[in-house]
Amino acid sequence: GFVEPLTPPMRSNKICKNTGKYLMKLDYLVHDFEHMCKKLKPTSRTVLIDMGASLSFHGAELQPIVELIRLYEKFGFNFDHIYGFEVTPTDPKQVYGELLPRKYMPSYHWINVGVSKEVGHRLNPLDSILTKFNEDDFVVVKLDVDTSSIEVPLAKQLLNGGPDGIYHKLVDQFYFEHHVHLGELARWWSSSMNGTVKESLDLFYNLRRKGIPSHFWP
């Protein structure tokens, strides 16, 4: 299917004109929903695995992940399961009572621990959750834990495909905020930056070659 081109600044190019307004916008993303729909079957489950799932990070603004979920809903994709991993301790009463839109109560699984990069670990969602679904299901993975030493190995595990290349068969869309050294975003990424823009472009290019539509996440 169609996807947006892979170009710096790894999010909306409108930040060059107005950084504050467009920093978290998703309008640069291209999704081929027609192609996605044709792959669905009557028994398909729709799943979102969200690694780095803070719902309060951007204050009063609409959270990008909620905006993304609403975009999918607009085209008929209503997630049956949303798994939210977040390392920052947050009272479940606040999550379910204040931060989470009420309509997602039946499908949302709040997992208030950090993810693990260790292969086979129960807190590595690629192993413990992703592999529990099948190729007929529609699975979206978002990775943004602001720690390169954890998120880059997870992204590379996805690239490598896991046991018998199963990850390539299961993941239908992938979103990743790759914190590389990029001057335009250094103010926000600071100590989390690691690697180069070229390394990031190569990673996303090769993920797409494996059949996983991969997008820069803001």
Summary of the structure (lengths in Angstrom):
residues: 218
radius of gyration: 16.5
end to end distance: 21.6
largest distance: 46.4
contacts: 625
relative contact order: 0.17
helix: 40%
strand: 14%
